[in-house]
Structures are given as structure tokens and as C-alpha cells.
Amino acid sequence: MSMSDSKDKPSENDGQNSKCGVFDADRVMRELGQAGRFHLRVYVLVALAAVQVGLLHTTYIFLAADIPYRCVVPECEAANSTEYNPLWLESALPESTRDRRCFSKTPLDAEYCAPGNFSDELRPCDRWLYASKDTIVAEFNLACQDWKRTLVGTIHNIGMLVSLPILGYISDRWGRKRALILSCTLVGAIGSLKAFSFSYEMYVIVEFLETVAGASAFPAAYILTIELLGQDKRVLTTAFLGIMLVIGGLSFALLAKTFPYWRTFILVVYPPSLLFLSYIYFLPESIRWLLSKGHKEEALVIIEKAAKMNNVTLSDDTIRQLTTVDEKVKIDDKKDQEEEGLWLQVLRSPIIVTRLAICSWWWITCTFVFYGLAINSVSLAGDKYTNYMLVVSVEVIAVVTNALVLDRIGRKRTLLIAFVVCGISCTAIAFVPKNMSWLATLLYLVGKIAITQAFSGIYMYTSELFPTHARHSMLGFCSMVGRIGSIVAPQMPLLAIYIEWLPSVLFGATALLAGGLMLTTPETLNTRLPDTIREAELIASQPQSTKRDEAKGQTNTTDAQVTSRF
């Protein structure tokens, strides 16, 4: 198949770029196509990584879930008793729901335990009987210590906060492929150690280390995929990976129901992650990243292999640029990169700094509401596994909706509507009468759909607002700050014990504020991924059809220090 079609012929801008020493990565992507054998192989490999993320990123929801337990009444039963509901139990426990798990009444006759034979005086419990041993609550005797149980989720998300800038730097400095393999493999190796925890303290330490190692798998997979495709396929990429996350989440719930004991579950789901080491041989590096870093030789090997697999022929001009070395440009690149670091470049751009702050709040909102609703799903009426699968399944609606509207009405309008709908739905839950639980559940699901739609769109929108050489670092920074939301989210069930309606109102208020901030940023529909900070700034001021082309033509010596050049 020849690349002689007019749409793939060198444009006037391409000629200008060649003269300036700037290589247009989008041109290579167009010539390679977007649905060949090479691309399909990458999609499958990245899909498996996304499924793993959906499977492992919220295991604490079940592994550290609350379970029924009650006080052991020493006068009425032996310490090793296994009878959970004896006839005298209701008389021995307080009427208050909050007190009945941590206090008991004293028998009037120490040798006769029967209904009605207990005083009204309460005493704190020192031993408990658990309805099951499935979670760490029973294993590490966490009865009446809800803060320790919810702390697991908070520790998990603190690990994400630590991980994202580290793996983001690794991705931008040493490649998307290395970051993805490192994250996917280490999460399996370290996470497996949780099954051998002999104390609560060891468990939370391993939980933290596991998250530090594995939190960046999805950002690396996402960025690697969108950098392989043209602008018209970004929405489909987001939808594709979103569905893979849903499949992972459903697998998580099914496996948790099949292997309810937490140690068994860990040993079943974590060790297979070590197979991601094979990606060293099967997964190619991001061509766009290689070109942006000046690794022309490595890029050429992958491009030639991709062209052969896709049965396409590269244009002569592309081959010439890939095989011609401009030593002066390479020297200037090295000098410029030494003189000015990434964050210094960012801080010199008020537009990028403002954009970074706004994106960070969107991420705080998405993680806070998304994980807050997911965690609270197991508290809804009915089987907790079924509830979790239902909440995860409705995410498909959000993913499909995004695929249909993001390229039609734009990123800003789609995300604005999603945030507002989520905010209204979550706030309304607080005003639903208790005898209308079906309405509360409906609003809950609508809110979950809307925040999933926003979360899915924010990944793409954030990636489109920042330049290639800093894309993962900027995305990682926003996601890192966003972990403030997911750190707080696991504490919402604890807050609901004291003020039942407050969590849903907090979810709604943060979502509405995020929607308001959406009005302050540029639309990225029909724009190509910016390679430099200058190009990223121009998104806010130029017509969509000319933003990237004008930036390419205006690139001068100062801008060139952050451009893909040879």
C-alpha cells in the first residue's frame, strides 16, 4: 500500500518544519495508519495492563471491608465460642446501633444467661466474636477500631500521591514502556506480600509500597496509546481503555466473591502480574516520545517494523528526515536541556501554571467523588459484591456517552455537563426520604455515571493541554495532587456514622465547583497534541484549525529547545 494519497503528502508546514530542523511526529503517525497489525498488537498489550489496573487498584474495598461482629459475654460463653446468635444475645446488647458492637450488658445472674436477665448497665468489650474471617478486620482484631479499617484506603491513596510524580518522571525521562512494565510488575510482586502479613502494621506498610510501585500503570498505558494515534482517535482510545477498566473491576468483584478469604484472594490475583515482564520483548516504546527526546535511531527501528507489519510504505521525505542527522541541532538541544529544566520552563508560563492549578482541582474532585461513591457502594442494601459490580457496570454508560459526544460537542461542554449532573445528583441524595431507597440508589448510580464520564474525559483533556516532553509529568502532577481527594474518600463511611447526609453533600459541592472551573480553560477539540510549551499556550488563543500549524511555523530558537528535533 502506497502513501501517495493527498492527505499524506508533505504539506507546506512540513517543508517549513524540515528546514527548521523540526520533525513532525504526527506525520509519521498518519503514514503508519491507526488500525494495522502493529496497532492492534499494542492495543491488546495495553488492554491487559488496563484490566490489571481495574482488578487491583481498589482491592482494599473488600480486603479491608467491615464485617459483622459482637462482644463476647464471658459469663455466658467460652472465649472460643463459635455460636454467633445465641438466644440471649439481644438482651445482652445495647439498643443503640453504634453501641451494640462495642458494649454489652452484665447478666443479673452470672450462672444464668437468658432473655431479660441482664442489667441496663453497659460495659466496654475486651473480646469479640466475628461472623466471618474473610477480611483483615477479623484477622487483626480491628473490632471497634473503624479508623484503622478506613485508614487502609487512605494509606493506599497516599501511596498513589507519592508514586505518580516519581513514575511520571521515569516515563518522561526513560520512556512510557519502562514506566508501564515497572509499575505493572512491581504491583504484583509487592502486593503478593500482603498475603503473608502477620500484623496490621505490616499490612498497611505493604499496601503503601504496593501502591507506590503500581499507581502509574494506567497513566503510562493511556499516554502510550494516545501518542500512537492521531487526534481523531483519542476519544475512542479513552473509551477503549475505560471499558478495559470496567472489565477489570467486574473481574475483581467476581474473584472476591469466589475467593472471599483475603489471603487466598491475594495469592490468586497478584502473582500473574509478574507476566508483564514479557512486555520487554513485546511492547514497543512510544514513537512520539522517542522523537521528542531525539532518539531517532530507536524510533526508526520501530517505525520500519510498524510499516512492515501494517503493509505501508513511508514517504521519501519522512525517510530522509529520519536518516539525516543535524549535528548542530542535536548540540543545541543538549545545551538547552542542560540550561533549563522542565519545571523552570513551566513556571515561566503563567498560562501553563494556571492550567496546572485548575486541572489539579478537577483531579481532586474526580478522585474524591469517584472513589467515595465506589467505597460507599458496598454499604448499599443487598449483596456487596453485586452492588459493586452494578456500580462498576454503569461506568460503561459513561464511557460510551463520552465516545459519542466528546468529538461532537467538545471536551469542555461534555465535562461541564458531567460535573453539574454529578453535583446535583449527589446533593439530592441527602434530601431523599428513607422510605424511598430506590430513588437514592438511582441518584447514586446517576452520580457515578456522571463522575466516571468526567474522570474518563479529564484523562484525555489533561493530556491535550500539555506538551509531549512534559505530558506524563504534568498528568502525573495533576493526578498526584488529585490524590488528596482519594485520600479523604475512604473516611467518608466513618463520617457518615456521625452525619449520614454530609458525604453526599460534599461530593455534590466539589463536583459543582469543578464544573464552574471548566469555563476558564480552552477547548481542545480538533487540535493536535502540542509538542512544546509554546504550542500548548497557543491552544488558548488561536483558532482550532491553525493552532498547531502556526505554532510549528513560529517555533524559534527559544521554543526549539523543547521540540522534537534532529
Order of alpha helices (4+ residues) and beta strands (2+ residues): alpha-alpha-alpha-alpha-beta-alpha-beta-beta-beta-alpha-alpha-alpha-alpha-alpha-alpha-alpha-alpha-alpha-alpha-alpha-alpha-alpha-alpha-alpha-alpha-alpha-alpha-alpha-alpha-alpha-alpha-alpha-alpha
